[in-house]
Amino acid sequence: MTTTRQPAISATGLRKSFGDQQVLAGIDLNVAAGSIFSLLGPNGAGKTTTVQILSTLVAADGGDVRVAGHDLAHEPAAVRAAIGVTGQYSAVDDVLTGEENLVLMGDLLHLGRHTARHRATELLERFDLVDAAKKRAGAYSGGMRRRLDLAMSLVGSPSVVFLDEPTTGLDPRSRRNMWQIIRELAAGGVTVFLTTQYLEEADQLSDLVAVLDHGQLVAEGSPAELKRLVPGGHVLLEFADSAQLDAAARALGPALRDDEALSLQVPSDGSVGAIKALFDRFDDEAITVDNFAVHTPDLDDVFFALTGQPHTDKVAPP
C-alpha cells in the first residue's frame, strides 16, 4: 500500500483585499515538505501579504489553507507552533545579547529555562555566533543580525520556515552564507517558503518558483522550467574549420552564422532532449563540433516576460 505525502503548505483560492484594493485574487499554492519554494513578484504584488496570511499574522478573506497539516482558519495555534517566521525587518532586541535574545524566544515559547538555554547554545554554534553570544545585538554587523534573526525563528524547531526577503541589505559574503544555511535547513527536512527581490537567489536555491503579479500567480515551475517559457535560448556551436561549419550549416538549416568565429547559433530551449537530438544529428552526418555552450534566458527575462517590467535587482549589489 502506498501513501501520498501531505504537502507542507497548500492553499486553494486564497483571497485578500484591503479596502477596495484586491491584493490576492484567489491563488493556489502547493509546497512539498522539505523543499525550498520561492515567491517572486513586483513590489506590491502581494508577496508579503501571502506570508503574513500563511503565518497567521493577517486573516484571509477567503480560501482553504493548510500549513504543516493544520487548517489555518480553525487551528491557528497549531500552525503557529509548527512554523518559524523571519520578516523583512529584524525582530532582534538590540539591548539584549545574542544569547539573551534566543533564551527570551525560548521563554516566550514556554520551552522551560533549561531547554531554552540548551537550544540557545545549539543555535549560537550552528549560526557561528558563539564569540558574539555575550555581546549586545545592537553591536552586531548586518550579517550577524540576520543570522541571529533566523536563529530566533528556529528556537521552536519548526517544520516550516517563512523567510520574507531574508538577505536584503546583506553584503555578498553574508548573502551566500545565508544561502548555505537555507540549503542546510531544507536538507534537514525543514520546508522553506522564501520571498526575495534577488532573482539570482531564487535561481540558486529554489526547487519551485512561483511568480505573483497583480494578485495572481502567472507562472510556476522549477527555475529551469520557467526559463524555457521565454524565447531566446540557443546553443552556440564552434567548429575547427570552415568545412565542418559548412556541413553543419547545411544539416541544420536556418541558424545565425559567424564565419569569422567559425560558429553557429541554433535556437534551442536548452533541454537535455533537445541537445541530445542535435548531437545525434551531427553523429549521423559525421560532423565534429569543436566546442559548444548552452545559453538560456535567466529569471530576469522570465520576470520581464510575465510581468511586463524588468527586475532591476537581478544581481545583488557588491
C-alpha positions in Angstrom: 0.0 0.0 0.0 1.4 3.4 -1.0 0.6 6.7 0.8 0.6 10.2 -0.6 2.9 12.6 1.2 1.0 15.6 2.5 2.3 19.0 1.3 3.8 21.3 3.9 1.7 24.2 2.6 -1.4 24.1 0.5 -3.8 26.9 -0.4 -6.8 27.0 -2.7 -8.5 30.2 -3.8 -6.6 32.4 -1.3 -8.1 35.9 -1.4 -7.3 39.2 0.4 -8.3 42.8 -0.1 -7.5 46.0 1.8 -10.5 48.2 1.3 -11.1 48.5 -2.5 -7.6 47.1 -3.3 -7.5 43.4 -4.2 -4.1 42.1 -3.2 -4.7 38.3 -3.7 -7.2 37.2 -6.3 -7.7 33.6 -5.4 -4.2 32.0 -5.7 -3.4 28.3 -5.3 -0.2 27.1 -3.7 1.2 23.6 -3.1 4.6 23.4 -1.4 6.3 20.0 -0.9 7.6 19.1 2.6 11.4 19.7 2.8 11.6 21.8 -0.3 12.6 25.4 -0.9 9.8 27.4 -2.5 10.3 31.0 -3.8 7.6 33.5 -4.4 8.6 36.3 -6.8 6.8 39.4 -8.0 7.0 43.1 -8.4 6.7 45.4 -5.5 3.1 45.4 -4.3 2.3 42.1 -5.9 1.2 40.6 -2.6 4.2 38.5 -1.6 4.4 39.8 2.0 0.7 39.6 2.4 0.8 36.0 1.4 3.5 35.3 4.0 1.5 37.2 6.6 -1.6 35.1 5.9 0.2 31.8 5.9 1.9 32.6 9.1 -1.4 33.7 10.8 -0.4 37.3 11.1 -3.2 38.5 8.8 -6.6 36.9 8.2 -7.5 35.9 4.7 -10.8 37.0 3.1 -11.4 33.5 1.6 -9.7 30.3 0.6 -8.8 27.0 2.1 -5.3 26.8 3.6 -3.3 24.1 5.4 0.1 24.7 6.9 2.1 21.8 8.4 -1.0 19.6 8.2 -3.2 22.1 10.2 -6.2 24.1 8.9 -5.2 27.8 9.1 -8.7 29.1 9.8 -9.6 26.5 12.6 -6.2 25.6 14.0 -4.1 28.9 14.1 -2.4 28.0 17.3 -1.3 24.6 15.9 0.0 26.4 12.8 2.0 28.9 14.9 3.5 26.1 16.9 4.8 24.4 13.7 6.3 27.4 12.0 9.1 30.0 12.2 9.0 33.4 10.6 11.8 35.8 9.7 10.3 39.0 8.4 11.7 41.8 6.3 12.5 43.8 9.5 14.7 42.3 12.2 12.9 41.1 15.4 16.2 41.3 17.3 16.3 43.3 20.6 19.4 45.5 20.3 19.7 45.9 24.1 19.9 42.2 24.8 22.9 40.0 23.9 22.6 37.4 21.2 22.3 34.6 23.8 19.6 36.6 25.7 17.6 37.1 22.5 17.5 33.4 21.9 16.7 32.5 25.5 13.9 35.1 25.6 12.4 33.5 22.5 12.6 30.1 24.2 10.8 31.6 27.3 8.1 33.0 25.0 7.6 29.5 23.5 7.3 28.1 27.0 10.3 25.7 26.5 11.4 25.9 30.1 14.5 27.7 31.3 16.9 24.8 30.9 15.6 23.8 27.5 15.7 27.4 26.3 19.3 27.8 27.3 20.3 24.5 25.7 18.5 25.4 22.5 20.2 28.9 22.5 23.6 27.2 22.8 22.9 24.9 19.9 21.8 27.7 17.7 24.7 30.0 18.6 27.0 27.2 17.4 25.0 26.4 14.3 25.0 30.1 13.2 28.6 30.8 14.1 27.7 33.3 16.8 29.4 31.8 19.8 32.1 34.5 20.0 29.4 37.2 19.9 27.0 35.4 22.3 27.6 37.8 25.2 27.7 41.0 23.0 24.7 43.3 22.7 22.9 42.6 19.4 23.0 46.3 18.7 26.7 45.9 18.0 26.3 43.1 15.5 27.0 43.5 11.8 24.1 43.3 9.3 25.0 39.7 8.5 25.3 38.7 12.2 21.9 40.3 13.0 20.3 38.4 10.1 21.7 35.1 11.3 20.5 35.8 14.8 17.1 36.8 13.5 16.8 33.5 11.6 18.2 31.6 14.6 15.4 33.1 16.7 12.8 31.8 14.3 14.2 28.3 14.8 14.2 28.1 18.6 11.0 26.1 18.5 12.3 23.6 15.9 9.7 24.5 13.3 8.9 22.2 10.4 8.1 25.2 8.1 10.0 28.5 8.0 8.8 31.6 6.2 11.7 33.9 5.1 10.5 37.3 3.8 13.4 38.8 1.8 16.0 37.4 4.3 19.1 38.7 2.5 18.1 42.2 1.7 20.9 44.6 2.5 23.5 42.0 3.2 26.9 42.0 1.5 27.7 39.2 -1.0 29.6 37.0 1.5 26.8 37.3 4.2 24.2 36.6 1.5 26.0 33.4 0.4 26.4 32.3 4.0 22.6 32.7 4.4 22.1 30.7 1.2 24.1 27.8 2.7 22.0 28.0 5.9 18.8 27.8 3.9 20.1 24.8 2.0 21.0 23.1 5.2 17.6 23.7 6.6 15.9 22.1 3.6 18.4 19.2 3.7 17.3 18.6 7.3 13.7 18.3 6.3 12.5 21.9 7.0 10.3 23.4 4.4 11.4 26.9 3.4 9.0 29.5 2.0 11.1 32.3 0.6 10.2 35.7 -0.9 13.1 37.5 -2.4 14.0 40.6 -4.5 17.1 38.9 -5.9 16.3 36.6 -8.9 19.7 35.0 -8.6 18.8 33.9 -5.1 15.6 32.2 -6.3 17.6 30.6 -9.1 20.3 29.3 -6.8 18.1 28.0 -4.0 14.6 27.0 -5.2 13.1 23.7 -6.0 10.0 25.5 -7.2 9.4 29.2 -8.1 6.0 31.0 -8.4 5.6 34.4 -10.0 2.9 36.6 -8.5 1.6 39.6 -10.4 -1.5 41.8 -9.7 -2.7 39.3 -7.1 -2.5 36.3 -9.4 0.1 33.5 -10.0 1.2 33.9 -13.6 3.7 31.1 -13.7 5.0 28.2 -11.5 7.8 25.7 -12.0 11.4 24.9 -11.4 13.8 27.7 -12.4 14.8 25.7 -15.4 11.2 25.2 -16.5 10.4 28.9 -16.2 13.4 29.8 -18.3 12.2 27.6 -21.0 8.9 29.6 -21.2 10.8 32.5 -22.6 12.1 32.5 -26.3 15.7 33.4 -26.9 17.5 30.3 -25.8 20.2 28.9 -28.1 23.1 26.6 -28.5 26.4 28.2 -29.7 28.4 25.7 -31.7 32.0 26.2 -32.6 33.9 24.3 -35.3 37.6 23.7 -36.0 37.4 24.7 -39.7 35.2 26.1 -42.3 34.4 22.7 -43.9 32.8 21.5 -40.6 31.0 24.8 -40.3 29.6 24.5 -43.8 28.5 20.9 -43.2 26.7 21.9 -40.0 25.0 24.8 -41.7 23.7 22.6 -44.4 22.5 20.0 -41.9 20.7 22.4 -39.6 19.2 24.9 -42.0 18.3 28.3 -40.5 20.9 29.4 -37.9 22.9 32.5 -37.1 26.3 32.0 -38.7 29.6 33.7 -37.9 32.3 32.8 -40.4 35.0 34.7 -38.6 34.4 32.8 -35.3 33.5 29.6 -37.2 30.3 29.3 -35.2 26.6 28.7 -35.5 23.9 29.9 -33.1 21.0 27.5 -33.1 17.7 28.2 -31.4 17.0 25.7 -28.6 15.2 25.5 -25.3 18.4 24.0 -23.8 16.7 20.9 -22.6 18.6 17.6 -22.4 16.4 16.1 -25.1 17.0 19.0 -27.5 20.8 18.9 -27.0 20.9 15.1 -27.5 18.8 15.3 -30.7 21.2 18.0 -32.0 24.3 15.9 -31.4 22.6 12.7 -32.7 22.1 14.6 -35.9 25.8 15.6 -36.1 26.8 11.9 -35.5 24.6 10.9 -38.4 26.2 13.5 -40.6 29.8 12.8 -39.3 30.1 16.4 -38.2 32.6 17.2 -35.5 31.8 20.1 -33.1 34.9 21.7 -31.5 33.1 23.4 -28.6 29.6 24.3 -27.6 27.7 26.3 -25.0 24.1 26.4 -24.0 22.5 29.8 -23.4 19.1 30.0 -21.8 17.1 33.0 -20.7 17.6 33.9 -17.0 14.9 34.6 -14.4 15.2 38.3 -15.2 14.0 37.6 -18.7 11.2 35.4 -17.3 10.2 38.1 -14.9 10.0 40.7 -17.6 8.1 38.4 -20.0 5.5 37.5 -17.3 5.0 40.9 -15.5 5.8 43.4 -18.3 8.6 45.1 -16.3 12.3 44.4 -15.8 13.5 43.3 -12.4 16.3 45.7 -11.5 17.5 43.7 -8.6 18.5 40.6 -10.6 22.1 40.8 -9.4 22.8 41.7 -5.8 24.9 44.9 -5.4 28.5 44.5 -4.4 
